[in-house]
Amino acid sequence: MAGADIRRATQDDISACGHVISTWAAQTDWMPDELPEEVMTALIREAFPSRKIWVAGDPVDCYMCVDPKENKVGALYCLRTGQGIGKQLLDKAKTGRDYLWLTTHEPNESAQRFYRREGFEATGMEPPTPPETLPVIRMEWRA
């Protein structure tokens, strides 16, 4: 499969990242409407200086955020699925690391299958962190 047009995000991509998450949430029937797009965008803007963020698409339709200090994939959202872009993004996150962790919403079984295919193992359940209302599954990857 040819490589996607993945690149490091710039400040100019922050609004698009917020839009990707909001669009995904609106298209996902089990996802409650927790944060307006403007609030999500503001949170991404606040975290931007301390995160590694990659995007794909023109316009941006895939987004991944990694906290390099915590080795945590904080977000991975793709509106274009089934094309290997999520895998390519995760491969970027794994590069130079021997450990990563993330959380995925308990009802998101397709994400859990994807992460297991990519070598992540479920290590426990965590309660929702407000404003989120859904419990999450913690998953970890080791090289």
Secondary structure, 3 states (H helix, E strand, C coil): CCCCCEEECCHHHHHHHHHHHHHHHHHCCCCCCCCCHHHHHHHHHHHHHHCEEEEEECCEEEEEEEECCCCEEEEEEECCCCCCHHHHHHHHHHCCCCEEEEEEECCCHHHHHHHHHCCCEEEEEECCCCCCCCCEEEEEEEC
